[in-house]
Amino acid sequence: MKTDTNKPLAFRRYPSTTALQCFETAARHLSFTNAAQEMHMTQSAISKQVAQLEEMLNLSLFYRTPHRISLTPAGKSYYLEVLEILKHIEVATTNLMSHSSNTELLKIVSHPTFCARWLLPALSGFSQEYPLINLDIKELAGPFFSEDQNADIAFLYGDGIWGNMEAIKLFDEYCVAVCQPQY
């Protein structure tokens, strides 16, 4: 029997990405109201998306009481799966956008505190100034940097000796002891 390889897949019923995002956000906050604020939707819209998702799945994802919600065991399991799916979609989309013919990707590695207190404020307005450069910023908590981290620029603390990288000292670090007066 010959099969047609150009034949489309049989229709399958999948939840929309909006429904998955609403569920993930509500599950993360354990609140439809907080999810609505984050997603710039109404609380009833979030609740409706989740209810439609539950109806499609034919199971409850949340326990609902008058003042709070909590995840059912199925909801907890589904939340972890949905979280991975949404992360995968985000990475695939970012990679596609950053590797398109019109844009470039600048990979940056930084210590978390330096990133939050200096780097991110210093980069405000970067995307408006350079719209064809997408930033991929990763935090590196430890002192060890290796070539397989695949960075174009790294803001690191240390002696300045890292393979295949040119080090430029930005500033000295000043340490201050903070303790209770009795010490």
C-alpha positions in Angstrom: 0.0 0.0 0.0 1.4 3.4 -1.0 1.3 6.2 1.5 1.1 9.9 0.6 4.1 11.7 2.3 2.6 15.1 1.5 -0.6 14.3 3.3 -1.1 16.6 6.4 -1.1 15.1 9.8 -4.5 14.2 11.2 -6.0 17.0 13.3 -5.0 16.8 16.9 -6.4 18.9 19.6 -3.7 20.9 21.3 -4.0 23.7 23.8 -3.2 27.2 22.6 0.0 28.8 23.7 -2.1 31.5 25.4 -3.9 28.9 27.5 -0.5 27.3 28.4 0.9 30.7 29.3 -2.1 31.5 31.4 -1.9 28.2 33.2 1.9 28.5 33.8 1.6 32.0 35.2 -1.3 31.2 37.4 0.5 28.1 38.7 3.7 30.0 39.4 1.8 32.7 41.3 -0.9 30.4 42.7 -3.2 33.3 41.9 -5.4 34.2 38.9 -5.2 37.9 39.9 -1.4 38.0 40.0 -1.3 36.0 36.7 -3.6 38.6 35.1 -1.5 41.5 36.2 1.7 39.9 34.8 0.0 38.9 31.5 -1.8 42.2 31.2 -5.2 40.4 31.0 -8.2 40.4 33.2 -8.5 37.9 36.0 -11.6 36.4 34.4 -9.8 36.0 31.1 -7.0 34.0 32.9 -9.6 32.0 34.7 -11.5 31.3 31.5 -8.3 30.2 29.6 -7.5 27.8 32.5 -11.0 26.5 32.7 -11.0 25.8 28.9 -7.7 24.0 29.3 -9.1 21.9 32.1 -12.2 21.1 30.0 -10.0 20.1 27.1 -7.9 17.9 29.3 -10.9 16.6 31.2 -9.3 17.1 34.6 -8.8 19.7 37.2 -5.4 21.4 37.4 -6.2 23.6 40.4 -8.0 23.1 43.7 -10.1 26.3 44.2 -11.2 27.7 47.5 -12.8 31.2 48.0 -9.5 32.8 48.9 -6.8 30.8 47.1 -5.9 28.2 44.5 -3.4 25.4 44.7 -2.2 22.8 42.2 -3.7 19.3 42.0 -1.1 16.5 41.7 -1.9 16.4 37.9 -1.6 20.2 37.8 1.9 20.0 39.4 3.1 17.5 36.9 1.5 19.4 34.0 3.1 22.6 35.2 6.6 21.2 35.0 6.0 19.9 31.5 4.4 23.1 30.3 7.2 25.2 31.8 9.8 23.2 29.8 7.7 23.5 26.6 7.3 27.3 27.0 11.1 27.6 27.7 11.8 25.6 24.6 9.5 27.8 22.5 11.2 30.9 24.0 14.7 29.6 23.2 13.7 28.5 19.7 12.1 31.9 19.0 15.1 33.8 20.4 17.5 31.7 18.4 15.5 32.2 15.2 15.3 36.0 15.7 18.9 36.3 16.6 20.2 34.2 13.8 18.0 35.8 11.1 19.9 37.5 8.2 19.2 41.0 9.7 20.3 40.5 13.3 23.3 39.4 15.3 23.6 37.8 18.7 26.0 39.1 21.3 26.6 36.5 24.0 27.5 38.0 27.4 28.5 36.2 30.7 28.5 38.0 34.0 28.5 37.4 37.7 24.9 37.8 39.0 25.5 40.7 41.3 27.6 42.6 38.8 24.9 41.9 36.1 22.1 43.2 38.3 23.8 46.3 39.7 26.0 47.5 36.9 25.7 45.7 33.6 21.9 45.8 33.1 21.6 49.5 34.1 24.5 50.2 31.8 22.7 48.5 28.9 19.5 50.4 29.2 18.7 51.8 25.8 21.0 49.4 24.0 18.2 47.7 22.0 17.0 51.1 20.8 20.5 52.2 19.8 21.4 48.8 18.2 18.1 47.2 17.1 19.9 44.6 15.0 21.9 43.2 17.9 20.2 40.8 20.3 21.8 40.2 23.7 22.0 36.8 25.3 23.1 37.4 28.9 23.9 34.5 31.1 24.9 34.7 34.8 27.9 32.8 36.0 27.8 32.4 39.8 31.2 30.7 40.2 34.7 32.0 39.6 35.4 29.5 36.8 35.0 30.4 33.1 35.7 28.0 30.3 35.8 28.3 26.6 32.8 26.0 26.2 30.6 28.7 27.7 30.7 30.3 24.3 30.7 34.0 25.2 31.7 37.0 23.2 32.1 39.2 26.3 32.5 38.1 29.9 32.5 40.3 33.0 34.4 38.2 35.5 36.2 38.6 38.8 39.7 37.1 39.0 43.2 37.4 37.9 42.4 38.1 34.2 43.8 34.8 32.8 41.2 33.1 30.8 41.9 31.0 27.7 41.3 32.7 24.3 40.1 35.9 26.0 41.7 39.3 26.3 41.3 40.7 29.8 40.7 44.4 30.5 40.6 45.6 34.1 37.6 47.7 34.7 38.1 48.7 38.3 39.4 47.6 41.7 37.2 45.9 44.1 36.8 47.3 47.6 35.7 45.0 50.4 33.9 46.2 53.5 33.3 44.0 56.6 29.7 44.1 57.7 29.0 42.6 61.1 27.1 43.1 64.4 28.7 45.7 66.8 29.6 43.0 69.4 32.1 41.4 66.9 
